[in-house]
Structures are given as C-alpha cells and as structure tokens.
Amino acid sequence: MNPNPAKLFVGNLSFKTSRDELMQYFAQAGTVVDAVILTDKFTGRSRGFGFVEMSSADEANKAREELNGKEFQGRALIVNDARPEQPREAGMDMQAGEAPMQDMPQQEEVVSQPQE
C-alpha cells in the first residue's frame, strides 16, 4: 500500500530535465505540490528518475493515466505509484551489485605441492 497516494514515481527522464520543467509538465494533470529528480551523489548527474507529488490522489491518478508512456523531452515517461522506500541492509550502501564483506564467500587457500 502506498502511504502517500498522491506521490508518483517518474522514470525514463532525460538527464537534462530540471525540477521546474518536470513540475510544469505535470501541472497539466493538476496541482503539483513537489517534484524531485534524483542525482548521483558523486557526480551530481541526474539518475533519470524522480518523484512528483500531486495535491490529491485523484490528480495523481489523472497524471498517471494521461502521462504514462507520453513523450517528454524526447523520452517516453514511465509514471507509476511511488512505493515506500525499503530499508537497506547494513553494509549495502555501496555501489550496485556489491555485497558487504561479511556476505562474501570465503575462498579456500590452495597450497601447491612441489613436484618431484
């Protein structure tokens, strides 16, 4: 269940899209309360997705129905209900695909025997 039914996930954004442009585009479906475009914490570059909060669940539904799959700045948007953020496991704040050290399989030490 979405704890905030007025909040939408917006994917497939152009890396050049600004927060203001996103808010203006979604305003065609109703009142936009806030918009956030997520960025890489090291480079500051857009990650190509974000969130838009509409003023009501009805406006969020309208935005999802009208804007999902529509082209915006040369890209077909993906608009879905935002899901609650899942807590990360301890040690999983690394780059994607890396496991914490305690979860790494231990390698067996191989000792070579001298040949006779």
C-alpha positions as CSV (number, residue, x, y, z in Angstrom):
1,M,0.0,0.0,0.0
2,N,1.2,3.4,-0.9
3,P,1.4,5.6,2.3
4,N,1.1,8.7,0.1
5,P,-1.4,8.0,-2.8
6,A,-0.6,11.4,-4.3
7,K,3.1,10.6,-4.9
8,L,4.2,9.3,-8.2
9,F,7.4,7.6,-9.5
10,V,8.5,9.1,-12.8
11,G,11.1,7.2,-14.8
12,N,12.9,7.4,-18.1
13,L,13.5,11.2,-17.7
14,S,16.0,12.9,-19.9
15,F,19.2,13.6,-18.0
16,K,18.8,17.3,-18.8
17,T,15.3,17.6,-17.3
18,S,15.1,20.1,-14.5
19,R,12.8,20.1,-11.5
20,D,10.9,23.1,-12.7
21,E,10.3,21.5,-16.2
22,L,9.0,18.4,-14.5
23,M,6.6,20.3,-12.3
24,Q,5.4,22.4,-15.2
25,Y,4.8,19.3,-17.3
26,F,2.8,17.5,-14.6
27,A,0.8,20.7,-13.9
28,Q,-1.4,19.8,-16.9
29,A,-2.9,17.0,-14.8
30,G,-3.5,19.1,-11.7
31,T,-1.7,20.9,-8.9
32,V,1.9,19.8,-8.3
33,V,3.0,20.0,-4.7
34,D,6.6,19.0,-5.2
35,A,9.0,17.3,-7.6
36,V,12.4,15.7,-7.0
37,I,14.8,14.4,-9.6
38,L,17.3,12.0,-8.0
39,T,21.0,12.6,-8.7
40,D,24.2,10.6,-8.3
41,K,25.8,11.6,-5.0
42,F,29.3,11.6,-6.5
43,T,28.8,13.2,-9.9
44,G,25.6,15.3,-9.3
45,R,24.3,14.0,-12.6
46,S,20.6,13.0,-12.9
47,R,19.8,9.3,-12.4
48,G,17.0,9.6,-15.0
49,F,14.1,9.2,-12.5
50,G,12.3,11.1,-9.7
51,F,9.1,11.7,-7.9
52,V,6.2,14.1,-8.3
53,E,3.6,14.7,-5.6
54,M,0.2,15.9,-6.7
55,S,-2.2,17.7,-4.4
56,S,-4.6,14.7,-4.3
57,A,-4.9,11.0,-5.1
58,D,-7.4,11.9,-7.9
59,E,-4.9,14.2,-9.5
60,A,-2.2,11.6,-9.2
61,N,-4.4,9.0,-10.9
62,K,-5.2,11.5,-13.6
63,A,-1.5,12.3,-14.1
64,R,-0.6,8.5,-14.2
65,E,-3.4,7.8,-16.8
66,E,-2.6,10.8,-19.0
67,L,1.2,11.0,-18.8
68,N,2.4,7.4,-18.6
69,G,4.0,6.5,-21.9
70,K,3.8,10.1,-23.2
71,E,6.8,11.6,-24.7
72,F,8.5,14.3,-22.7
73,Q,11.8,15.9,-23.9
74,G,12.3,13.0,-26.4
75,R,11.6,10.1,-24.0
76,A,8.5,8.1,-23.2
77,L,7.8,8.6,-19.5
78,I,7.1,5.8,-17.0
79,V,4.6,7.0,-14.4
80,N,3.6,4.7,-11.6
81,D,2.5,5.0,-8.0
82,A,5.5,5.6,-5.7
83,R,6.3,2.7,-3.5
84,P,7.5,3.2,0.1
85,E,11.3,3.2,0.5
86,Q,12.6,-0.1,1.5
87,P,15.2,-0.1,4.3
88,R,18.7,-1.1,3.2
89,E,20.5,-3.9,4.8
90,A,23.5,-2.9,6.9
91,G,26.6,-2.5,4.7
92,M,24.6,-2.3,1.4
93,D,25.2,1.4,0.8
94,M,27.9,0.5,-1.7
95,Q,27.8,0.6,-5.5
96,A,25.1,-1.6,-7.0
97,G,26.0,-5.2,-7.2
98,E,28.5,-5.2,-4.4
99,A,27.9,-7.3,-1.3
100,P,29.1,-6.4,2.2
101,M,32.3,-8.2,3.2
102,Q,30.7,-10.5,5.7
103,D,28.5,-11.9,2.9
104,M,31.4,-12.7,0.6
105,P,32.1,-16.4,0.3
106,Q,35.4,-17.4,1.8
107,Q,37.9,-18.7,-0.7
108,E,39.8,-21.8,0.3
109,E,43.5,-21.4,0.5
110,V,45.3,-23.5,-2.2
111,V,48.7,-24.8,-1.3
112,S,50.7,-26.2,-4.2
113,Q,52.8,-29.2,-3.6
114,P,56.3,-29.2,-5.1
115,Q,56.7,-31.5,-8.0
116,E,59.2,-34.4,-7.7
